[in-house]
Amino acid sequence: MNPTIEKFGYPATLVHEFADLPREAFAEQADVIAAVETALARFTSYERINYLMLMMVDPNVHFHVIPRYAEPRSWNEIAFADEGWPGPPRLDRSIELDRKLLQTLAGKVAANFR
């Protein structure tokens, strides 16, 4: 583990893990994308979804999955607006949740996996 991955709430924010992927394992990516999109659709209705692979510091292969929507979504009495809609996601305008809420949110999404 490193400070960057911890900054994003790992391991509490992990919803699924695939370790030591051989080249053939990337065929599984279609199944993973379908599961992620199904889980997010069950959790909240989104209009689009963005997948970003951003690995400037963190050496672990991973994607940031960002559900996109024109109107704010609410969870746990917190309104989440998509500040960049319909353009690129505004990662600098995200709501920072404390570790407990972040873990709870990740658990709610993960509970929707098949």
Residue, then its C-alpha position, 0 to 999 in steps of 0.5 A: m500500500n502507498p500514500t496515494i492509494e490510501k488518500f483515495g480511501y483504500p481499502a475501504t473504497l475498493v469494490h472489486e479486486f483483480a490481482d496479477l492479471p495475465r494478458e488473457a485476463f483482459a478478456e474479463q474486462a467486458d464482464v467487469i464493465a457490465a458488473v460495474e454498470t449494473a451495480l451503479a445503475r442499481f445504486t443510482s440512475y446515471e446518464r453516462i459513465n466515464y472510465l478514467m485510467l489515471m496512474m501518475v503516482d499509484p503503480n496499481v492498474h486501476f480505473h476511476v469509474i465516474p457516473r455522469y448526470a445532468e441533475p444532482r443525485s442525493w445519498n445520505e442527505i448529501a447532494f452530489a452535483d456533476e459540476g462538469w456536465p456535459g463536459p469532462p468531469r471536474l475532479d477538482r470539484s468533488i465532495e470529500l467524504d470522511r473515511k466512514l462515509l466513504q467506506t459506507l458509500a463504497g459498501k452500498v455500491a459493492a452490494n449491488f455487484r452480481 
